[in-house]
Amino acid sequence: MASRSSANFFDLASGDMLDMPQNPRALPHVMTAPGIISDGDSDSMSSACHERKIIVANMLPLHVLRDTTAEKWCFSLDEDSLLLQLKDGFSPETEVIYVGSLNVDVDPSEQEEVTQRLLEEFKCVPTFVPDDIQGKFYRGFCKQQLWPLFHYMLPMCPDHGDRFDRQLWQAYVSANKLFADKVMEVVNPEDDYIWVQDYHLMVLPTFLRKRYHRVKVGFFLHSPFPSSEIYRTLPVRDEILRGLLNCDLVGFHTFDYARHFLSCCSRMLGLDYESKRGYIGLDFFGRTVYIKILPVGIHMGRLESVLNLSSTFAKAKEVQEQFKGKKVILGVDDMDIFKGISLKLLAFEHLLQQQEDFQGKLVLVQIVNPARSSGKDVQEAKRETYLTVDRINQIYGRANYEPVILIDRPVAQYEKTAYYAVAECCIVNAVRDGMNLVPYKYIVCRQGSPGMDEAMGIKAESPRTGMLVVSEFIGCSPSLSGAIRVNPWDIEAVAEALIVAITMPYSEKVLRHEKHYRYVSSHDVAYWARSFMQDLERACQDHYSKRCWGIGLGLGFRVISLSPSFRKLSIDHIVSSYRQTQRRAIFLDYDGTVVPQSSLVKAPSTEVISLLNALSNEPKNTVYIVSGRGRTSLCKWLAPCKRLGIAAEHGYFIRGSKTSEWDYLDSDLEWKEIAEPVMKLYTEATDGSYIEPKESALVWHHYDADPDFGSCQAKELLDHLESVLANESAVVKRGQHIVEVKPQGVTKGLVAEKVLSMMVDSGKPPDFVMCIGDDRSDEDMFESILSTVSSPSVTAAPDIFACTVGQKPSKAKYYLDDTADVLRLLEGLANSSNPKPIDTAQFQVAFGSSVNLSG
């Protein structure tokens, strides 16, 4: 199926995109029953289709071989694949479809046949990525740029990592689009849930969201997510962040990874997050993107089945006999620079050097999984590993004793399981790793089984032990509270940890192992998948309660999700109502409403003054500027508007016209003497912050401070002020980059309530109410207007036009795009009651992203 939304590849990423062949054949959209495909239209899909989950990953959970004799492809399920195992977390009625690529090249002439066969036999939909894209996508951008960066490795010089390459990025985007095309061919977007796996497909959600705004999509990152200082070096950082934010739920193994992601969203996109009822959510243009923190587990049944193989029994007995009289420490790692194998060996060498009693009694068995790549870094790590092993064995080895046993060959699962069962301690010393399930597997194998107990001569009722030494830089570390956590770079500390693990009292070893086994057995892969999918369903439950608009080009695309009744205010509509009414109340915010946010000159232009005069001089109108600014500035700027009402400092000061006396809330402001010293402490400690004193309030601004530190300080200041002002007649509120202390009962909503009540009491209830504002404080006005005009004292409901500036979640029913729209609206109203049209063609309105600090 061709992508309608991205036919022009310049929309995807800057630069020349690679030529991409079309898919050989579009698959039908729906599978009505296992193996039976229907070409029905979308209306019939939901009724015919039961619950489905679409799992999208770089590789399908399949083993693939080529029968050269019959010239046929042979496929079988990979029972050890996490993608296959997570099905256990779903109900038996759930149909699971896999979308991914194959680790072999399939000739284009065979692709259609292979596609149909995999779909019918294995519920798998292959994505065929052309060779020229595949190499640059996977081995290029994924492995040479994303993977090292996510593991905190920066290309400081050409000899240590590859610099960013725009062509590799374009290949990554192209491959993600191919995956998205395949997903859209098989998904029913109204009913199915899509779960995208890992860093290979981080911009795929953008393509899905662009095709169908309400698509239900979750993402789980299986690697670390780096701190913002590392991540911000990536030239395409914003595009990838927005890709993840086009999901409904984003999952991470640990809180640290999630915290780093949230910090990046705050620093680079200006987004804040909130924690409500235990859930972390980011507001992204009206959509709530939820954050899930849950480490993946292992498949207990699969591991226990291997544990109970006769070949495992035999191997365990052999290993036990081989190391009789010695204590075995086990390491199982991939051969790469992040697994810390050489650091582990150095720590073991230091142990033997410092503790001569352990020489001849302690053995480190290091199993090395085959390297996933053959780069220069891998070769250097392998060379260093062999040299260190040889040195240790030469110095500390003796007849019938080798301190280090290095197994660098493909090792079958039953053989690894046997080593797990025999080893008294397992060490995972990675310097950076997303999760690492080796400790979990070790714990289950040390728990044993009746058959394994018999093979190893262990009494069935005897308590079990299993000691873990784990790096604090791996994802499973936080969940293993009984493990000895180490800094892998600290050789002496790791050696000491190994000694503690070996010499720990038996009773304590038992308690630690029991604690670990309870956690691992209850938090298996099924628990992980079930929990993630439940949260994804919850995150998507209000998809159809809001209206959606797609905005932005290419990878900057996002969806704005707002209330169904929320719509743009039609000038013709409001002008028509304005002409037919006689008693009008008009409330206008100042900054960001009649004066652009980006304007350096905050005084109103002559055209704005002309419009305000035209509206306020109309006898049928009661017009107020309602602002958070001080009355001195507002009086100076709005001096030409003699009949204009002004409410300054959020309504603490109010006057109906230039000749009127100021009415203000008679309140005690002695609390300022308490609050100001506290604010000064935080100002001195927070670079870039400052205090704005007002007559009735104090405002602490942190817009120019470090985003994370400023936000953290604002929370602390809020708590501090609430504590010291607990018995004072003041309220503390946190806004966008501000903390404000003001008298109780002072809100913009109170201004609207007072003015409207005054009109009602004078026997002239309003039949037209318009309120326009752009920030959080204006939401009080919108809410107050709706409650006031619906009170019993108002006999006839007026025409109400509550309008926010910008498309964003609001209590207002209408929106206008920007200040220019607001001025065009005011011009329309002014001209409708003024015989001489006001010329506003020359309005010079600047636009930008400045944040409203006062209005």
N, C-alpha and C positions, 0 to 999 in steps of 0.2 A: 504494500500500500504506500503510495507516495505521500510525503508529508506536505500538507497544504500550508502549514504554518511556517515552514522554513525552506521554501523553494529557493530563495535567494540565500546562499551560504554566507554572504557578507553580513546577514543578520545574526549568524552564529558566533563568529569571532573575527577579530580584525585580521587582515592579511588574506592571501589567496588560499582558498580551501582546496582540498584534494578531490580529484574526480572519484566519484563513488558510483559503482554500478547499481542498478536497481535490483531488488530482491527477485529471485526467479519466479516466484508466484506468491500472491497474497493468500494467506491462510484465512479460512472463514472465522468470523468473530466469536462463535459460540460452540461449545461442545455440550450437547443436550444430555448425553450419557457417556460413560467411559468408552472411548474408542469410536463413538458415533458422532459425526460432525454434521452440523446443520448450517445452511446458508440463509437462515431466516433473518428477517429484518429486526431492527432494534426493539420494536414494540413487543415482539414475541419472546425476546431473550429472557426477561426476568421471570416470566412464568415457566419457561421450559428449563431454566438453569438452576441447579441447587447451589449451595454455598461453595464459593471457589476462592482459592488463594493463588496469586501469581507470584512465584519466587523468582527473582531476577538476580543473576550472579554472572561473574565473568566466565566461569566454566560450569558446564552441566555436570551433575553427579553421575557420570558414566565412565566406564572403562571402554576404550575403543581399540580394536585391533583390525588389521587388514589381512584377510585370508587371500594370500597371493595365488593360491592354486585355483580357488573358485572365483577369484577377483570380486570378493564381496566384503562388505564391512560387517564386523561382528561387534555387537554392543551388549554390555551387561551393566547392571547398577553397581555403583561404588558404595558398598555398605558402610564404609568408614567416612563417607562424606557427611559433613554437618548438615548440608542442605537436605539430604535424604532423612537424616535422623530427626530433624525438627518436626517432621510430620506427626510424630507421636504426641505433640502438644495440641493437635487439632482433633476435633471429633471425627469418628469414623465416616460420617456422611460428607465430610469436607473433601472436595476435589482439589488436588494440588497440581498446578501446572508449573513447570520449570522453563525459564527462558535463559539461555546462555550460549556460549560458544563451545566448540569441540577443540581438543588439543591436537587435532590432526588437520591436514589440508584435504578437503573434499573437492574433487573436480566439479566445476560448475554443471557439467552434464549429469552428475549424480545427485546434486543438491536437492532437487525437488523430491526424488524418490526417498532419500535419506530423511528429509523433513517429514514426509507423511508417515514413514515407518516409525520414527522416534516419537511422533505425536500419538500414534495409535498404540504402540507397545509400551512406552515409558512415560507418557504425558510430558514429553520434553519437546521444546521448540528451539531448534538450533539457530543461532545467529552467525551467518557466514561473513566474517570480516575479511575483506581483500588483503592479500599478503602485504602490499605496500603500506596499508593503514595499520594492520595488525602489529607489525614490527615496531612502528613508531608509537603506536598506542600503548602496547603492553611492555615490551622491553625498553621502549623509549621513555614516554612520559610517566607511566606508572612506576616502573622499576628504577629509572635513573633520576627522577625528579621528585615525584610525590612520596615514594616509599622512604628514601633517605631523609627528606625534609620532615616527614611525620615522625621519624625516629631521631630528630634533632641533629641531623648532619647537614651542615651548610657547605655549599661549594665555594669555600673561601679562595681557592686557587684551582687552576685546571687539573692539577695532580690529585686533588681531593674532591671528587664529585664533578658532575657535569653541570654547566651553566644552563640557565633557562633557554629553551629553544622554541621559538614560536611555531615552527612546523610540527614539532612533537605535540604541542598543545592543540593545534588544529586537527591532528590525527585523533587525539583524545576526544575532542568534540564530535568529530565525524563518527567514531566508533560508538559513542554514547547515543548518537542519533539513530544509528542502525539498530541498537538494542531497543530504543524507544519505538521504532517502527514495528519491530517484531512484537513487542508488548501490546501495542495498539491493534495489531491484527487478531489477537486472541482474547483480549479482555472485553468484558462487558463493564464499561466504566461506571455505570450506575449501581452495580451490585458487587463487583469483585474488589478484593483488597490486593494491593500490590506491595510486596516487600522487597526492597532493593538492598543488596548486600555489598558492603565494603567500598574502598576508595577507588576502585576501578570505574565506578559508575556514579560519580558525585554530581554530575550535571544532568544526568538522565531525568531526574524529577522535573527539571525545567521544561524539557520537551513534552513530558506527559501532561504537565499542568497547562501548557500552551494549547495542546490538542483538546483537552477537556478540563474545564476550570474546576470541576468538583471531583476530580479523580481522587481515590482514596489510596494514599501512598505513604509508606513508612520506609525508613532507612536505618540500617545498623552498621556502625563503623567497627570493624574488627581489629583495627590498628590503633596505636595511640593517636590522640589529637594534640599537636604541640602547643606550647604557650604562644601567646600573641606575639612576643618578641621574635620567635622563630617563624611563625606562620606568615607574619606581615611581610616577610622578604619575598614571598611568592608573587610574581607580577600579576597573576590572574586570581588573586585572593578573593576579590569581591564576587567574581563570577561563580566560584565554587561555593562560597558561603550562601549566595542566593539560590544556588541549586539545592542545597540542603534545606533552606528555608521554604522552598516550594513543596516540601513534604508536610504531612500532618503530624508525624512523630519521628524524632531522630533519637536513636539509641546509642549509648556508649557503655563500655565495660565498667568504668570507674567514675567517681565524682570529679576527679582531677581532669579527666579528658573532657567531661561535660563543662566543667568550669572554664577550661581553656577556650572551648568553642563559644561559650557565652561571652567571655571577655573579648574575643575577636569580633563578635557581632556588635558589642558595645563600642569598641574602639574604632572599627572600620565602617560600620553601618549606622552607628548612633542608636542602636536598639537597646531598650531596657527589658529585663525579665522580672517576672513575679513568681512567687511560690504561693500557691493556694491549695490548702487541704492536702499538702504533701506532693503536689504536682508542680513542676517548673514549666512555665509557659512564656513564650515570646510573642508579643503582639506584632504581627507583620502585615501592615495594611489591612487591619480588620480581621485577619485570620490569626488564630492562636496556634502557634507551632509548639507542640509539647516536647519535652526532653525526658528521655527514659534512661535511667541508670540501673543496669542489671548485667552482671557478668554471665557469660555463656557457661553452660555446664557440659558434662559428658553424657554419653548414652550408656547408662548402667547395664542394660541388657546386653548390648553388643560387647562390652568389655568383660562382663561375667561369662558370656558364652566362650570367649577366647580363653578366659582363665580356666575353664573346665574342659578344655581339649586335652586329650591324652598326650599329644605332642608337647603341650605346655607342662604337664606333669613331669614328663621325662626330662625336658630341658631344665626345669627347676631343680630336679634331683641331681642332674649333672652339674649345674652351677654350684649348688650347695656343697657337693663333694669336692669340686675344684677349689673352692675357697674355704675348706674346712679349717676351723681354728683361726680364721681371720674375720675382721669386720669389713663389710662391703659398703662403700659410698658410691652412689650411682648418679651419673649425669647423662641426660638424653637431650641432644640439641641439634638443630640444623647447623650446617657449616656456613656461618656468615659472621660479619664483623660485629653484630649487635648481640650475639648470644653469650659473649664473655667467656668463651672456652679457655682462652689463654690466661685470663685473670683467675679463673678457677684453678688452673694447673699451678699457677704461681702461689696461690693461697695454700694448696695442698703441699707444695714443696716447702713453704715456710713452716707449715705444721710439722713435717717430718724433721726439719732442721731444728726446731725449737723443742720438740717432744721426742727424744730419742726412744722412749719406751714404746712409741707407736710403730717404730720401724720394724718391718717384718710381720706386723699384726694388722695393718690397715691397708686396704686396696681401694683405689679409685677406678671404677669401670666407667669409661666415657664412650657412650654410643654416639656416633656422628651420623645424622641423617644425610642423605645425598644433597649436595648443594643445589639450590633452585636456579642458580645462574653461574656463569663461569667468568665473571668479571675479575679485574685486577685485584680488587679488594678481597674477594673470596680466596684467590690464590695466595695472597699474602697471609691471610688468616690461617689457611691450611698449612702453609710453610712454617709459620710461627708455632702452631700447635704441635707439629711433628718434632721440631727442634726441641721444644720444651719437654715433651714426653721422653725423648731420647736422653736428654740431660738428667732428668729425675731418675730414670731407670738405671742409668750408668752409675750415678752417685749413691743411690740408696737401694739398688737391687742386689740380690744375692741368689744363691742357688735355690731353685724352686720358689722364688719370690720376685715378682715384678710389682712395684708400687702402683704403676699406672697401666691399665689394660685399655688400649685404644682400639675400638671396633669401628673401622671406617669402611663400611660396605653396606649394601642393602640388608636390613635386618627385618625378618618377618615379625608379624604382630605377636605370635605365640612366644617367640624368643625374647622380645622386649618385655612381655608380660612376666616371663620367668625371672628375668633380672629384677623387675619391680618387686616381685614376691620375695626375693632373697635379700635384697639390700636393706640394711638397717637404717640407712639415711639416704635421702635424695636431695641433691643440691641443684637449684636453678639460679644461675648467676648472671642472667642477661643484663646488659647495661640499658636496654630499652626494649620492651616487648608489649604488644597489644594486650594479650591475655595469657597465653601459655598454659595448656591443660596438662602438662606433664605431672605436676604435683597432684592433681585430681586423680589421674590414672594410678599413680603410685599408692595413694591412700586406699583406693578400692582393691588393688591387688594385695596390699598388705593385710587387708581385712580377711582375705582368703576365702576358701570354700571347703566343704567336706572332702572333696577329691584332692584338692591341693594340700590340705592338712595331712591327709594320709600319705601323700607322696613325699612330703617334707618331714614327716614324723612329728607333727605338732598335735598336741591334744586338742580335741574339738572345743572343749569348754575353756581353754586357756585365753587370757586377755591378749589383745593384739596391740602392737606398737608400730610406729612409723614416724620417724623424725624428718622434718623438712627444714632446709635452709634455703630461703628464697630472697631474691633481690627485691628491694623496695621500689624498683623501677619497672615492675611487671604488673599486668592487670589483675592477676589472681591474688596478689599480695594482700590487699585489704580484706579479702574474704577469708583468709587463713590466719585467724587470730592466734592459733597455737604454734605457728611456725616461727622460726628465728629469722627475723628480717635483717638484711645486711646491705651495706653500700658496697657493690661489687668492686669499686675502685680502691677500697680500703683493704689491701691484701692481708694485713695483720688481723683486722676485725673479722674477715671471712674465715681465716684459719682458726681464730678463737671460737667462732660460732660452730665450726665443725667439731672442735674438741668438746664444747658444751653439749652438742647433740649426741655425741657418742657416749659421753660419760654421765649423762643425766640419769637420775634415779629411775628405776623401772616403773614405779607407780606413777610418776609424773609423765613419763612417756605414754603410758596407757591413757591417762586423762586427755592429753593433747590429741592423741590419735582418735579417741572416741568423739571428741568435739569436732574434729575435721570430718570424720566419716558421716556424722549426722548432717552436717551442712552439705557435703558433696552428694550424698544419696537423696536429699530432699530438694536440692537445687540442680537438677539434671537438665539436659538439653530440652526435654519436654516442658519442664517448668518454665524455662527461659522463653521458649517459643509461645507457649500459652499466655504467659504474662505480657509479652510484647504485643501479641495480637489483640488481647483484651483491651490494652491501652490504645491501640490503633483504632479499634472500633469505637471506643469512647471519644477519641479525638475527632472522629468523623461524624459523630451523631447529629451535629447541627448543620451539616453541609447544605441541606435544602431549606433551612430557615432563613437564609440570607441571599441577597442578590450579589452576583459576581461580575466584575469587569476585569478584563485583561488589559494591562498597560505595559509599555516598555518594549524595546526591540531586542532581538537575539537573546543572549544569556542574561540580560537585564530584565527579562520578562517576569512579572509577578501579577498576582490576582488580588484585586481589592474586593473584600467581602463585607457587605453592609446590610442593614435592615431592608426588608422587602419594600417598605414604604418610603425609603430614602431615595430622593430623586433631585435632579438639578432644578433650581427655581427658575421658572419661566418668567421673563420680564413682562411679556404680554399678559400673562395670567395675573401677576400681582398688580400691574397697572390697572387692569380691568376692575379688580376688587377695590383698589385705591380710589378710583373715580366714583364708585358707587357708595362709598362710605363717608360719614360726616365727622366722626370723632376718632382720631387716629393717634395711637401711641407708637413711637419709634425709638428703639434703643440700639445704639451703635457702639461697639467696642472701638478702641483707637488704634493701637499698634497691631499691624497685621490685618486690619479691616479697612480703615479709611486711609491709613498710611502704610506703605509696603514695609515688610519686615527688613528687607535688604537696604532700605534707604538710610544713608548716613545722616541725612538731615531729617530729624524727626518732626520738625514743624510742618504743618499742612501746607500744601500748595495753594495758590490763589484760586485754582479751580475747585479744590475741596471746600475752601471757605465759601465760595460762591454757591456750591450745592447745599451746604449746611444752612446757609442763610435762606436760600429759596425754600427749603423744607420747613425750617423753624419759623419763618415769617408767615407761613400759611396758617390762618386762624384756626383751621380745623385740626392742626397737628400739634402734638406735644412731643418734642424731640429731645433726647438726652444722649450725650456722650458718656459712656460708663467705662472707666479705665482704672487700672491699678496705679497709674502715675500720680505724682503729687499735684496738689491743686495749683501751686505756683506756676509750674510749667504749662499746665492746661489753660490757666487763665491768660497767660501771656500769648500762647499760640492761638487761642480761640477768641481773643478779644474782639475781633470784628463781628462776631456772631452774638448780637445783643439779646436775642430771644431764645438762644440755645441753652438747654439745661445741661449741667455738668455734675457728674458723680465721680469724685476723685478718691484715690486709695481704696478701690473696691466698694465705694459707697459710704466710707466713714464721713466724708464731707459731701453735702448735696446742696445745690442751689438750682432754682427753676429758671433763672435768667440772669443776665449780667447785672441788673439792678437789684436783684434779690439778695437777701442776707444768706450767709452760709448756715445751713442746718447740719449739725454734726452729733454724733453719738456721744452722749455725756458718760464717759467711762474713765476709770482710773488707769493711767499709763505708767504708774510707778514700776510695773513689771519690766519696763525697758532697762531700768538700772540693774536688774538681775540678769536679763537676757544678753545685754550687750557685752559684758565681760566674757561670758561663755563663748559668744560668737567670735570675739577677738582671739581667744585661745585657738580656735579651729582655723581662723584666718592665718595666724602666724605659722601654724603647722601644715597648712595646705597651700602650696605654691600655686598661684593663679586664681585664688579665691579673693573675694572682697565683700564688705558689708555696705548695703545701700540703706541709709537711714531715711525714714519717712516720718511725717508728723505723728502718724498713728501706728506705724509698724516698723519692723526691722527685717531686712531681707538679706540672707547670706547666699551669694552667687558662687557657683563653682563651674561655670561653663568653660572657663579657660584652664581649669585644673586637669590633671591626668584623669581620664574617664573612670577608670576603676577605683583609683584612690579617692577621687572626688566623690564618687557615689558612696563608697564605704564611709568616708568622713561625714557625708550628709546623713546617713543612717544613724551614725553615732551621735551627731549633733541633735538630730530629731529626738532620740531617746534621752539625751542629756537635758535638753530644754524641757521636754515633757515632765521630766523628774523634778527639776528645780522650779518649774512654774505650775506644779500640780494644784497649788492652792491660790493661784492668781486668776484674774478674770481675763485670761488670754488663751489663744489657741495656737498650736504649732502645726503648720501644714507643709508638706513637701510637694513641690511642683517640679517642672522640667528644669533641672539644673539649679534649683533654688530650695532653700528652707526659709519659710516666712513665719514670723510671729506677729499676730495682730489681735485686736480686741475680739472678745467673743461676740458672735452674732453679726459680724461684718462680712457680708458677701454681696456680690453683684445681684444675686437673686433677691436680696432684701430691697435693693433699689427698685427693681421692677415691681415688686409687691407693693411698696409704698406709693409709687406713682399711679399704679392701676387702682389701688384702693382709694386714693385721693380723687381720681376721676369718678369712681363709682359713688363716693360719698357726696360729691358735688352735684349729683344728679345727671352726670354726663358719662355714663359707662362707655368704654371704647367699643366700637364695632369693627375696628381694624387694629391689629397689633403686629408689629414687625420687630424682630430682634436679630441682629447679625453680630457674630463674634467668631474668634478663631482658636481660642485656647481653652484650657480646662476650667478656668474661672468663669467663662461664659456659659458653661454647661449649667451652672446654678441659675442663670437667668432663664435659660430655656425651660428648665424644670419648674421654676417659680411661676412663669407666665402660664404654663399649662395648668398648674394647680389653682392659680388665682382666678382665671377666667372661668374655671369649671365650678367655682364656689356658688352656693345658693344665692348670694347677693347679686350675682350677675344674671339677670333674667334672660337675656338673649346672647347666645354664644357669638363672639366676634370672629371675624376671619383672622386666623393666626398664621404668621409666617416666621417660624423659628428657623434660622439658617446659619450653618457653620461654613467657614471659609476653608475649602479643601475637602477632598473626598476621604473621609476618615470616620471611624465609629463616633456617633454623637447622639445626644438626646433630641437634637433638632430633626425635623422632618425633611428639610431641604439643605442643599449645599450650593455654593458658588465656587468656581475654581480658584480664584485669586482676587487680589485687591482691584485689579482692572475690571473684573466682573461686578464687584460691589459698586464701583463708581458708575459703571454703565447702568446698573439698576437704579441708583439714586438719581442719575440724570433722567431716566425714564419717568420716575415719580415726580421729579421737579418740573419737568416739561409738561406733564399731564395736567398740572394745576396752575401753570404759569403761561400766560399768553405769549410771552417772548421766550423762545427756546434758548436754553443755555448751551453755549458752544463748549463742548469738552473734547473736541477732536484733538486738541493739542496736549492732552494729559500725558505727562511723561512719568510713567510708572516703572520703577525698577523692580526686578524680580531676583530672588536669591534664596539662600537657605539659612539666613540668620534666625536665631531663636529668639522668641519674644521673652524678654527678661522682666518686663514691668507691666505690660498691658494685659 
